[in-house]
Amino acid sequence: MAGESDLGQILTELLNEFDRRNAQYALARGWAFSVLVEPRATTDVDILILLDSPSRETIQSLISSVFTSTIVHSTPMKFRGISIWCCTGIRENRETVVDLLLADSEFLQSALVWKRRILFGSQVVCILTLEDLILMKMIAGRLQDQADLEKIAQAELPVDQVYIEEWKDKLGLDKR
């Protein structure tokens, strides 16, 4: 797997490629948590992205300039209603997992509309809002997501609770 500094470099190069192609994207999951809440070790890259024609070839083309070789799953996996295209990039004999979360629902497209721009090193990048990160973690519901939600609550960060409650209702999150 890519080391921490390698992973940051790969992320920077991926985002540069997305910007070059005018792709609508936002950092998600572990990277977003690290920026918005507290630094956390992560071993992969998670990016929410809007694609006109999501296909294996499109994904391959999008990430191939960053890696010596890439392995892209034949179809996206569905996890609790979110389509995730799982990819592995290889360079310098190191593997990096890149998960592209497809903005193929009203909620995820809205998350891209409300994304924030932040300075990441010397680069301006797009990132989910804290509210949309919270909602995505509620949707996923994995142990890491639950732990992250507890840390967010303990940090007492300002959030738009009305926005969260409206989307929780629309997404049926209170019914789980």
N, C-alpha and C positions, 0 to 999 in steps of 0.2 A: 504494500500500500504506500501511497505517497506520504512523505513526511509533512509535518505541519507547515514549514516554509514552502515546500513544494506545492502543497495544496492551495496556499494563498496565491502563489504565482499562477497556478493553473486556473483558479477562479478568476483572477485578473484577466488572463488571456481569453477565457471563455466570454467574459462580460464585454471585453473589447470587440470580440467577434460579433456578439449579439448587437452591440451598439453600431458596428459597421453595417450590419444588415437591417438596422432600424427595427429590430425585434422588440416587442413589448414583453418585458420580463420584470421579475422582482425576486430578490433573494428570499428564501423561505427556510423553514425548519431550523436546523442547528445554527446556520450562519445568521439568520435573522435574530434568533434568540441571543446569540453572542453579542450582537451589535445593540439590540434594544434593551436587554435585561442585564446579562452578565456574561463575561467570556466563558466559553465552554469548549472543551475539546470535541472536535467532530472529525470524522474520517471520510466524509463524502461531501459532495456538492449537491445542494437541492435548490432548484430554481423553478419558480412558477413562470410559465411562458404561454403566450398566445400564438398559435400557428394557424395559418390559413388552411394548409393541407398537411396535417400531421401524418407522416408516413415514416417507415423505417429509413427510406432514402433521404427524406428531408432532415431527419435527426442526424443521420450519418454525415450529411453535408454540413450541418450546423456545427458539429463538434470536431470534425476530422482535422481541421487546420491546427488544432492545439496538441494533437497526439500523433505519435508515430503510427499507431494502429488503433482501431476502435472495434468494439463488439457491441452491437445494438440488438436488443431482444427483438424478435420478429413482430411482436405486438405489445401495446402498453398493458401493464397489469392494472386491474381495478382494485383499489383499496378504499373501502367505505365510500364509494361513489366518486373517488378521485382517480383519474387516469394518470398513471405514472409510467413514463418511458424510461426503463432502466438501461444504462449504458456503462460500459467499462472502457476507459481510455488507457492506453499503455504508452509510456515513454520512459526512456532510460531504464528499462526493465522494472518499472514500477507501475502498479495498477491504481487507477483512480476511478471510483464509482461516481457517476453523474446521474442523478435522478431529475428528469424534467417532468414537472407536474403540469399537466395540460389545463389551461384555462378554458375548459369546455362546459362550464356551467355558469348560470347567472351570478352566483356568489363569487366564483373565482375570477370572472371577468370584472366584477365590481371591485374585487381586491386589487386588480391591476390599475383600475381607474384611480383608486385612492392611495396607491403606493407613494412612498416618500423617496426623495433623493438625498443621499448622504455622501459624505466624503469618506472613501475607503482607501487609505494610503494617499496617493495623489490623484485618485480617480473618483469621479462622481458616479455612483451606482444607484440603482433602484432597489428598494427593499419594501417588504410588506409593512403596513402600519401595525402597531402593537395589537390593536383590536382584531385585525384580520389574522394575525399570528395566533392569538388566543383562540379564535374560532376554528382555525385549521387544526390546532392541537386538540380542541374538543372533539372535532370530527374524527381524528385519528385515534385518540383514546389509548394509545400504547402506554406502557409504564413510564417511559421517558417523557412522553407528553404530559402525563399526569403530574410527574415530578416538576416539570417546567411550569405547569400551571400553578402549582403550589408556590414555587419561587416567585412567580409574577405577583401572586396575591400577597406574599410576605413583603415584597419590595414596595408595595403600596404605590405603584406607578400610576400616574393619571391616565384613565381610560374613559372612553365614551361608552358608558354602560348602556345607554339607550340604544346605540348602534348595535352593540353586542346582543342585547335582548331581542331586538327586532330580527336579527339574522338567526339567532338561536330558534326563534319561533318559526321562521320561514324554512329553516333546515330540519326542523323537528328534533332538535338536540335535547329538549327537555323531556322527550318521550322515550329516551333510551334507558 
